[in-house]
């Protein structure tokens, strides 16, 4: 599986990437939604996006849908901000992962996405 991490994730990029890699996932990182779309369009692709909740996730989801790109999006953010998590899921993300990342939670999300595809 190929994971693309989008945004800073409040400095937890390395940890999230290491957890994913330890589970057999190839992980890459970009800073912005525009870079994420470029990466997906360029054929470098991704099978799952972890997106910083501070970015405009609704915009990302709208742009993916407009281009008929179907990639599961998981939002990530510091702590358990219930309002932000609910809004992200309402906009269309598959899940919300609080940071710092929990290895078992990330493994469960990776497994769920792999099973869906």
Buried (B, 14 or more C-beta within 10 A) or exposed (E): BBBBBBBEBBEBBEBBBBBBEEBEBEBBBBBBBEBBBEBBEEEEEBBBBBBBBBBEBBEBBEBBEEEEEEBBBBBBBBEEBEEBBEBBBEBBBBBBBBBBBEBEEBBEBBEBBBEEE
